[in-house]
Amino acid sequence: MTDTINTVPTSQTALDAIARRMLDQNKNDPLAMAVTTVFVPDDATGFALRQSFINQLQGVPAVMPNIEVPEAADRPQLALQISGNAALSKTLADLPPPISPLKRQLLLAGEVLKVPGLANAPQAVALADTLSQVLDQAERNNVSPDTLLPAGLKKDTKQTAALLKIITQTWPQKLKELNASDPEVYRNTILNVRAEFWRSTNHADPVFAIGFNESAPAMANLLKTVAALPKGTVVPPATVAPPANDNSLSATPVGSYLLATASMAGEKWAPSPTLAALHSPLAALGENQKEFKRQVADLENLVFKGSPPAPGADGVKQSLTAAFNAAAKNPGNRTPAQLAASQTELNGLVDHLQAAGKNFFDLAASDKPVPFAQMLDAHINFVEALAKSDKDNGAWRVWRGDDGVKAAYYLRDLRTAAALVPAVTGAEYAGVLKDLIDDVKVQHRAPDPIPHFRPSMAGKPANDNNGVWAAPSPLRGPQDNNDYYKNLGTDVHAMLELLPHLPPAERKEAARAYLADPELGIRERDQQQVLFNVGTILNNPDFASLYGPTSRSEVSISGLVSKDGQKQMFNGIIDRMLITDKEVYIIDYKSNIKVPKDFDDAAKMYDEYLLQLASYRLAIQQIYPGRDVKCALLFTREAKLIPLPEDKLDAAATRMHLKPYTPPPAKQASGPKT
């Protein structure tokens, strides 16, 4: 059924109109939203659509549809979902994991450097980015890569031949050796498998595809499939204008700071990059920022406004000495003691700067190439030391906000792959870094007008960041063990979501294949343990109703709540929800190693879970008024279900000062005066 929305009421945005239509279609069955899939072209559109739902509901909590970017589908989870289709299962099983764009760029840069006289290190990284784009466009549009080389690269026939050999011969062979897929090959396969599965099953749940303008074959195939589904709706891009608010990382405050500090070292304290680094809002060098900026202004006036100083910190100090010697001969209204104090202060500033970045400055001053990893770590250390203020550590000040978080995780990945980057001199380092982060896109979220709710005690902030999004220092690296068990918990959730849809006789083998997928990287002993735990839960007759026809998994809810007397945005995902005529059951999975014996034990060990479930319960009570809302924790390691007493949940809500949000009354239109 082809279904489109072509017109939007003038009083609503396109996304508001779509949200209103979906809410009207499901007003008698709130849980129907839980099985509705909405494809959006990017995360920004998804965020804006969720906000439209909340606007249409005036903040009253509601079940949200599954809003997702289609190519972001998890391949192992998709394989579990389609396990009954042998042909499609083989297609996914034969699909190697995707190579990361960063690793591909660095490997291609290495191949470019092997061609005599073709490029230096920064040029090789830039050329590798161009070749990556050519590979993506060729695969996305199903054309030969030699037709896509930029005209500027075709002037030199030898150069063209060398580059074509890299992308048509060397690179495919490299992928085979790595057992990896190009990102676009992986993306297209995921899209095509999903489309074919839905066609073959005549997928009956509602699916919307909103705002796509891509004409590439794989995406066009998926959109065509959605339009033909019994409850498929395709919304043309002309009616949707998602926010285009992404920038290159290099153009953001954090990116500019990274490049300025890199250039300061690479150009041996030359005036322009040094001042750019020191004038950054992030620079403080352990001082009160206002005091630091005053000192930098004095240094700029005395050293950097005339003839440039000699290279390095020593050159800056020589210029300072000359400036104060000149000032001593013409002191104006300053006393000798004042001049001496100022000179001591500014020499101290230079010494402090030199000490903060000594390792980085020493590496960058050498004319011999050094390993990129060594240069990168020294740079990050300097960046954090320079950003430290009198109140906050440097890592916290740099790696926060949209650009700081993006930079932190990108640099963490870059450190992991740094062995693939050619050795660089200090002069080359900044150029290589710029070429790398130029193509890193930062999606800037509009400032949230309403703070986000987190379960916490009354009057106590939910986190130490005061609501600011922050990341750990890239120097910490991946938190391997923590990340592993967090991901393992996610895998358990996925199995408990998808396995109940399969015939009981097929579940064990499907679960075994899922856990053994190399892309998940689950240790063999954990595979066996999870297989046993999940099987115990799904085969337990006491839990049968939790996976029956009136239950749903991964139920997303959003709306407003009142906490500490303040309006806050609530978002949550309920692992499993069961609806009866008189009751609603909320089940939250926990994969903790330590399993409590009973409720009292759970309350002592995991009080935060009680706060979490109390907030879910409050929202569901508004969605299903008149029904008893019961909550329980299901500890998956022992298949132990621990109900949470209603009086304890009420008390937890009271401890948080958490109450339902009441929308303000609609304004009455004023009539004509009589």
C-alpha positions in Angstrom: 0.0 0.0 0.0 1.7 3.2 -1.1 0.8 5.9 1.3 2.3 9.4 1.4 1.7 12.7 3.1 1.9 15.5 0.6 0.4 18.4 2.4 0.8 19.7 6.0 -1.5 22.1 7.8 0.0 25.6 7.9 -0.4 25.6 11.7 2.0 22.6 12.1 5.4 21.6 11.1 5.7 18.5 8.9 7.0 16.4 11.8 4.2 17.7 14.1 1.6 16.6 11.4 3.2 13.2 11.2 3.3 12.8 14.9 -0.3 13.9 15.2 -1.5 11.5 12.6 0.3 8.5 14.3 -1.2 9.4 17.7 -4.7 9.7 16.2 -4.3 6.3 14.5 -3.4 4.6 17.8 -5.4 6.7 20.4 -7.4 3.6 21.5 -4.3 1.4 21.9 -1.2 3.1 23.3 0.9 0.0 23.1 0.4 -0.2 19.3 3.1 2.5 19.1 5.6 -0.1 20.5 5.4 -2.1 17.3 5.5 0.9 14.9 8.9 1.4 13.2 9.8 4.9 11.9 12.8 5.2 9.6 14.5 8.6 9.6 17.6 9.7 7.6 19.6 10.8 10.6 19.6 11.1 14.3 18.7 14.8 14.2 15.5 14.1 12.4 14.7 11.3 14.9 15.3 13.7 17.9 13.1 16.3 16.3 10.3 13.8 15.6 10.4 12.6 19.2 10.1 16.2 20.3 7.1 16.6 18.0 5.3 13.7 19.7 5.9 15.3 23.1 4.6 18.7 21.8 1.5 17.1 20.4 0.8 15.4 23.8 1.5 18.6 25.7 4.1 16.7 27.7 1.9 13.9 28.9 3.9 10.6 28.9 3.2 8.2 26.0 4.6 5.2 24.3 6.9 6.1 21.5 7.4 4.3 18.1 10.8 2.7 17.4 12.6 5.6 15.6 15.8 4.4 13.9 18.2 5.1 11.1 17.9 2.0 8.9 21.5 1.4 8.1 22.3 1.5 11.8 20.7 -1.9 12.2 22.7 -4.3 14.3 23.8 -7.2 12.0 23.8 -9.9 14.6 20.4 -8.9 15.9 19.1 -8.8 12.3 20.5 -12.3 11.8 18.6 -13.5 14.8 15.4 -11.9 13.6 15.6 -13.5 10.2 17.0 -16.9 11.3 14.0 -18.7 9.8 15.0 -17.6 6.3 17.9 -19.8 5.2 18.9 -17.7 2.1 19.0 -14.4 3.9 20.7 -15.9 6.9 23.5 -17.2 4.7 23.8 -13.7 3.1 24.4 -12.2 6.5 26.6 -15.0 7.7 28.8 -14.5 4.7 29.0 -10.7 5.3 32.3 -9.8 7.0 32.2 -7.0 9.7 32.7 -3.5 8.4 36.0 -1.8 8.5 35.9 1.4 10.4 36.2 4.5 8.2 39.2 5.7 10.2 41.1 2.4 9.8 40.3 2.4 6.1 41.6 5.9 5.6 44.8 5.1 7.5 45.4 1.9 5.5 44.8 3.7 2.2 47.2 6.4 3.3 49.8 3.8 3.9 49.3 2.5 0.3 49.5 6.0 -1.1 52.9 6.5 0.7 54.2 3.4 -1.0 54.0 5.1 -4.4 57.3 6.9 -5.0 57.0 10.7 -5.0 53.2 10.7 -4.8 52.7 12.4 -1.4 54.0 13.2 2.0 52.2 12.1 5.2 49.6 14.9 5.3 48.9 14.7 1.6 48.6 10.9 1.8 46.0 11.2 4.6 44.1 13.7 2.4 44.3 11.5 -0.7 43.2 8.5 1.3 40.1 10.4 2.3 39.3 11.2 -1.3 39.8 7.5 -2.3 37.5 6.5 0.6 34.8 8.8 -0.8 35.3 7.4 -4.3 34.9 3.8 -2.9 31.7 4.8 -1.1 30.1 6.6 -4.0 31.0 3.7 -6.4 29.4 1.1 -4.1 26.4 3.3 -3.2 25.5 4.0 -6.8 26.7 0.7 -8.3 29.2 2.4 -10.7 32.9 1.8 -11.5 35.3 3.8 -9.3 37.4 4.9 -12.2 34.5 7.2 -13.3 34.5 9.0 -10.0 38.1 10.1 -9.5 38.1 14.0 -9.2 39.3 15.8 -12.3 42.3 17.1 -10.3 43.7 13.6 -9.9 43.4 12.8 -13.6 45.9 15.3 -14.8 48.9 13.0 -14.2 48.3 9.7 -15.9 50.9 7.9 -13.8 49.3 9.3 -10.7 45.8 8.2 -11.9 47.0 4.7 -12.7 48.6 4.4 -9.3 45.5 5.5 -7.4 43.2 3.3 -9.6 45.4 0.3 -8.8 45.1 1.0 -5.1 41.3 1.1 -5.1 40.6 -1.6 -7.7 43.3 -4.1 -6.9 45.2 -3.4 -3.7 42.3 -2.5 -1.5 40.0 -5.4 -2.4 42.8 -7.8 -1.6 43.5 -6.0 1.7 39.8 -6.4 2.7 40.1 -10.1 2.0 43.2 -10.4 4.2 41.4 -8.5 7.0 38.1 -10.4 6.5 36.3 -7.0 6.4 33.7 -5.3 4.4 33.8 -1.7 3.0 31.3 0.4 5.0 29.0 0.9 2.0 29.0 -2.8 1.1 28.0 -3.6 4.6 25.3 -0.9 4.6 23.8 -2.0 1.3 23.7 -5.6 2.4 21.9 -4.7 5.6 19.3 -2.6 3.8 18.7 -5.2 1.1 18.3 -8.1 3.6 15.9 -6.1 5.7 13.8 -5.1 2.6 13.7 -8.7 1.4 12.8 -10.1 4.8 9.9 -7.7 5.1 8.7 -8.5 1.5 8.9 -12.2 2.1 6.9 -12.0 5.4 4.6 -9.2 4.3 5.5 -7.4 7.5 2.1 -6.5 9.1 3.2 -3.9 11.7 3.2 -0.2 10.8 6.3 1.2 9.2 7.0 4.8 8.3 9.9 6.1 6.2 10.2 9.9 6.7 12.3 12.5 4.8 14.6 10.4 2.6 16.0 12.0 -0.6 18.6 9.4 -1.4 18.2 7.6 -4.8 20.9 5.0 -4.3 19.6 1.5 -5.3 19.7 -0.1 -1.8 17.9 2.7 -0.1 15.4 3.1 -3.0 14.7 -0.7 -2.7 14.0 -0.3 1.0 11.6 2.6 0.5 9.8 0.8 -2.3 9.4 -2.2 0.1 8.0 0.0 2.8 5.5 1.6 0.5 4.2 -1.8 -0.6 3.7 -3.1 3.0 0.1 -3.4 4.3 0.8 -0.6 6.8 3.6 1.1 5.1 3.9 4.9 4.7 6.5 6.9 2.8 6.7 10.6 3.6 8.5 12.4 0.8 11.5 14.6 1.7 9.8 17.8 0.4 7.5 17.9 3.4 10.2 17.3 6.0 13.0 19.7 6.7 15.2 18.1 9.4 17.7 20.4 11.1 21.0 20.5 9.2 23.2 21.4 12.1 26.4 19.5 11.7 29.9 20.8 11.3 33.3 19.5 10.8 35.0 18.8 14.1 37.9 21.0 12.9 35.5 24.0 12.8 34.2 23.6 16.4 35.7 25.2 19.5 37.3 21.9 20.6 38.6 21.1 17.1 40.1 24.6 16.7 41.8 24.2 20.1 43.3 20.9 19.1 44.6 22.3 15.8 45.9 25.5 17.4 47.9 23.6 20.1 49.2 21.2 17.5 50.4 24.1 15.3 51.8 25.9 18.3 54.2 23.0 18.8 54.8 22.2 15.2 55.6 25.9 14.3 57.8 26.2 17.5 55.7 28.9 19.2 55.1 31.0 16.2 52.9 34.0 17.1 49.7 33.1 15.2 49.1 29.5 16.4 50.5 30.3 19.9 48.0 33.2 20.4 45.2 31.0 18.9 45.9 28.3 21.5 46.3 30.7 24.4 43.2 32.8 23.5 41.0 29.7 23.2 38.2 29.8 25.8 39.4 26.4 26.9 42.9 27.6 27.9 43.6 28.4 31.6 46.8 26.6 32.6 45.5 26.0 36.1 44.6 29.6 36.7 41.5 31.6 37.2 40.6 32.1 33.6 40.2 35.9 33.9 43.7 36.2 35.4 45.1 33.9 32.8 43.7 36.0 29.9 45.2 39.1 31.5 48.6 37.5 31.5 48.2 36.3 27.9 47.2 39.8 26.8 50.4 41.2 28.5 52.5 38.6 26.8 50.9 39.3 23.4 51.6 43.1 23.8 55.2 42.7 24.8 56.3 39.8 22.6 54.0 39.0 19.7 53.0 42.4 18.3 56.4 43.3 17.0 59.0 41.3 15.3 58.4 37.6 15.8 60.5 36.0 18.6 63.0 33.3 17.9 61.6 29.7 17.9 60.4 28.0 21.1 59.9 29.0 24.7 63.5 30.2 24.9 62.9 32.6 22.0 59.8 34.0 23.7 61.8 34.5 26.9 64.5 36.3 25.0 62.0 38.6 23.5 60.5 39.2 27.0 63.9 40.1 28.4 64.5 42.6 25.5 61.0 44.1 26.0 61.6 44.7 29.7 65.1 46.0 29.1 63.5 48.6 26.8 60.7 49.3 29.3 63.3 49.9 32.1 64.8 52.7 30.0 61.3 54.2 29.4 59.2 53.0 32.4 56.4 55.6 32.1 54.4 55.5 35.3 55.7 52.1 36.3 58.2 51.7 39.1 61.2 49.3 38.8 59.5 47.0 41.3 56.4 46.8 39.2 58.4 46.1 36.1 60.3 43.3 37.9 57.1 41.8 39.2 55.5 41.8 35.8 58.6 40.3 34.2 58.7 37.5 36.9 55.0 36.8 36.3 55.3 36.5 32.5 58.5 34.5 32.7 56.6 32.2 35.1 53.8 32.0 32.5 56.2 30.9 29.8 57.9 28.4 32.1 54.5 27.0 33.1 53.5 26.6 29.5 56.8 25.0 28.6 56.5 22.5 31.5 52.9 21.7 30.6 53.8 20.7 27.1 57.5 19.8 27.4 57.2 16.3 26.0 55.1 17.5 23.1 57.3 20.5 22.3 60.4 18.3 22.4 58.9 15.8 20.0 57.6 18.5 17.7 61.0 20.4 17.7 62.8 17.4 16.2 63.2 17.3 12.5 63.2 13.5 12.5 59.9 11.7 12.2 58.5 10.1 15.3 55.7 7.6 15.8 52.3 9.2 15.4 51.0 7.5 18.5 53.8 9.1 20.6 53.1 12.5 19.2 49.3 12.1 19.7 49.6 11.1 23.3 52.0 14.0 24.1 49.6 16.4 22.4 46.5 15.2 24.3 48.5 15.5 27.6 49.3 19.1 26.7 45.8 19.9 25.6 44.4 18.7 29.0 47.2 20.5 31.0 46.5 23.8 29.3 42.8 23.5 29.8 43.0 23.0 33.5 41.5 25.8 35.5 41.7 26.7 39.2 38.4 24.9 39.6 38.1 22.0 37.1 40.6 19.5 35.6 41.5 19.9 32.0 39.9 16.6 30.8 36.5 17.7 32.1 36.8 21.1 30.5 37.8 19.8 27.0 35.9 16.6 26.5 32.4 17.8 27.1 29.5 19.1 24.9 28.8 17.8 21.5 32.2 18.6 20.0 34.2 17.6 23.1 32.5 14.2 23.3 32.9 13.6 19.6 36.6 14.6 19.8 37.2 12.4 22.8 35.8 9.2 21.2 37.4 9.9 17.9 40.8 10.5 19.4 40.4 7.3 21.5 39.8 5.4 18.2 42.7 7.2 16.6 45.0 6.1 19.4 43.9 2.5 18.9 44.7 2.7 15.2 47.7 5.1 15.5 50.2 2.4 14.5 48.8 2.6 11.0 49.6 6.3 10.7 53.0 7.0 9.2 55.7 8.6 11.4 55.5 12.4 11.3 57.7 15.4 12.1 56.3 18.1 14.3 55.7 20.3 11.2 53.7 17.4 9.6 51.7 16.4 12.7 49.2 19.3 12.6 48.5 18.8 8.9 47.8 15.1 9.4 45.5 15.8 12.4 43.6 18.4 10.4 43.1 16.1 7.4 41.8 13.5 9.8 39.3 15.6 11.8 38.1 17.7 8.8 35.8 14.8 7.9 34.6 14.1 11.4 31.0 15.5 11.6 29.7 16.9 14.8 25.9 17.0 15.1 25.1 19.9 17.3 21.9 19.4 19.4 19.9 22.4 20.1 20.2 23.4 23.8 17.6 21.5 25.8 15.0 24.0 27.1 14.0 21.5 29.7 16.4 19.5 31.9 16.5 15.8 31.5 15.2 13.6 34.3 17.5 11.1 35.9 16.4 8.9 38.9 18.0 10.5 42.0 17.1 11.6 45.5 15.2 14.8 46.1 17.4 17.9 45.6 20.4 15.8 44.5 21.8 16.2 41.0 21.5 13.0 38.9 25.2 13.2 37.9 28.3 15.3 38.7 28.2 17.0 35.3 25.2 19.2 36.0 23.5 17.9 32.9 26.4 18.5 30.6 27.3 15.7 28.2 30.9 14.6 28.9 33.3 11.8 27.9 36.4 10.4 29.6 39.8 11.4 28.5 40.9 9.7 25.3 44.1 8.7 27.2 42.0 6.3 29.3 41.3 4.2 26.3 38.3 1.8 26.0 37.2 0.5 29.4 37.5 -3.1 28.0 36.0 -5.1 30.9 33.2 -2.7 31.7 32.3 -2.3 28.1 32.4 -6.1 27.5 29.9 -6.8 30.3 27.7 -3.8 29.3 27.6 -5.2 25.7 26.9 -8.7 27.0 23.9 -7.3 28.9 22.7 -5.7 25.7 23.0 -9.0 23.9 20.9 -10.7 26.6 18.2 -8.0 26.1 18.3 -8.6 22.4 17.8 -12.3 22.7 14.9 -11.9 25.2 13.3 -9.4 22.7 13.7 -11.4 19.5 13.7 -15.1 20.4 10.1 -15.2 21.6 9.0 -14.4 18.0 10.6 -17.7 16.8 9.1 -21.2 17.0 10.3 -22.7 20.3 12.0 -25.5 18.5 14.2 -23.0 16.6 15.2 -20.8 19.5 18.2 -22.7 20.9 20.0 -23.0 17.6 19.3 -19.4 16.7 20.5 -18.2 20.1 23.7 -20.3 19.7 24.4 -18.8 16.3 23.8 -15.3 17.6 26.2 -15.7 20.6 28.9 -17.2 18.4 28.8 -14.3 15.9 32.4 -13.0 15.8 31.2 -9.5 15.5 30.0 -9.7 19.1 33.2 -11.0 20.4 31.6 -13.0 23.3 33.9 -15.4 25.2 33.0 -19.0 24.8 32.3 -19.6 28.5 30.0 -16.6 28.5 28.2 -17.9 25.4 27.4 -21.1 27.2 26.3 -19.3 30.4 24.0 -16.8 28.5 22.5 -19.6 26.4 21.6 -21.5 29.6 20.3 -18.3 31.3 18.1 -17.2 28.4 16.8 -20.7 27.8 15.9 -21.1 31.5 13.8 -17.8 31.3 12.0 -18.6 28.1 11.3 -22.2 29.0 10.0 -21.3 32.5 6.2 -21.8 32.5 5.9 -19.2 35.3 7.2 -16.5 32.8 5.0 -17.6 29.9 2.6 -14.7 30.2 5.5 -12.2 30.0 6.1 -13.3 26.4 2.5 -13.8 25.4 0.5 -11.8 22.8 -0.4 -8.9 25.1 3.3 -8.2 26.0 5.8 -6.0 24.3 9.6 -5.6 24.5 11.8 -2.5 24.5 8.9 -0.2 25.0 10.1 3.4 24.6 8.3 6.1 26.7 8.7 9.8 26.8 7.0 12.8 28.4 7.4 15.4 31.1 7.5 14.8 34.9 7.8 17.1 37.8 10.8 16.6 40.0 11.8 18.9 42.9 9.0 21.1 41.7 10.7 21.5 38.3 9.5 20.4 34.9 11.9 17.7 33.5 12.0 15.6 30.3 11.6 11.9 30.9 12.8 9.2 28.5 12.9 5.5 29.3 12.9 2.1 27.7 11.0 -0.7 29.5 12.5 -4.1 28.8 9.3 -6.0 28.9 5.7 -4.8 29.5 2.6 -7.0 29.9 -0.9 -5.5 29.6 -4.1 -7.1 31.0 -7.6 -5.6 31.4 -6.8 -4.5 35.0 -3.0 -4.5 35.3 0.2 -3.4 33.7 3.4 -5.3 34.5 6.8 -3.6 34.0 9.7 -6.0 33.9 13.3 -4.7 34.0 16.1 -7.1 33.1 19.3 -7.0 35.1 22.4 -9.1 34.2 24.3 -8.3 37.4 26.8 -10.9 38.6 25.6 -10.4 42.2 22.0 -11.5 42.4 20.0 -10.5 45.5 18.1 -13.1 47.5 14.9 -11.1 47.9 13.5 -7.6 47.7 15.1 -6.4 51.0 18.5 -7.6 49.7 17.8 -5.9 46.3 16.9 -2.6 48.0 20.2 -2.7 49.9 22.3 -3.6 46.9 20.6 -1.7 44.1 18.5 1.1 45.4 19.0 3.0 42.1 16.9 0.3 40.4 14.0 1.0 42.8 14.2 4.7 41.8 14.3 3.8 38.1 11.2 1.5 38.3 9.3 4.1 40.4 9.8 6.6 37.6 8.7 4.1 34.9 5.6 3.3 37.0 4.7 7.0 37.4 4.7 7.4 33.6 2.8 4.2 32.8 0.1 5.2 35.4 -0.6 8.2 33.2 -0.6 6.2 30.0 -2.9 3.5 31.5 -5.0 5.3 34.2 -7.3 3.1 36.3 -5.0 0.0 36.0 -2.7 -1.3 38.7 0.9 -0.9 37.6 3.2 -3.6 39.0 7.0 -3.7 38.7 9.6 -6.4 39.0 13.3 -7.0 38.4 14.3 -10.1 36.4 17.9 -11.1 37.2 18.8 -13.0 34.1 21.8 -14.9 35.6 19.5 -16.9 37.9 16.1 -16.4 36.1 15.0 -14.8 39.4 12.0 -12.5 39.4 11.8 -10.1 42.3 8.5 -8.1 42.6 8.8 -4.6 44.0 6.2 -3.7 46.6 3.9 -0.9 45.6 4.4 0.9 48.9 8.1 0.9 48.3 7.7 2.3 44.8 5.4 5.0 46.2 8.0 5.8 48.8 10.8 5.9 46.2 8.8 8.5 44.1 8.3 10.5 47.3 12.1 10.4 48.0 12.7 11.8 44.5 10.0 14.5 44.9 8.7 13.0 41.7 5.1 13.8 40.6 3.1 13.6 37.4 3.3 16.6 35.1 0.1 18.5 34.6 -0.1 20.5 31.4 -1.3 24.1 31.8 -4.9 24.7 30.8 -5.5 25.7 27.2 -5.8 29.4 26.7 -9.4 30.4 25.9 -9.8 32.6 22.8 -11.1 36.0 23.9 -14.5 36.9 22.4 -15.6 40.3 21.0 -16.1 43.0 23.6 -19.7 44.0 24.2 
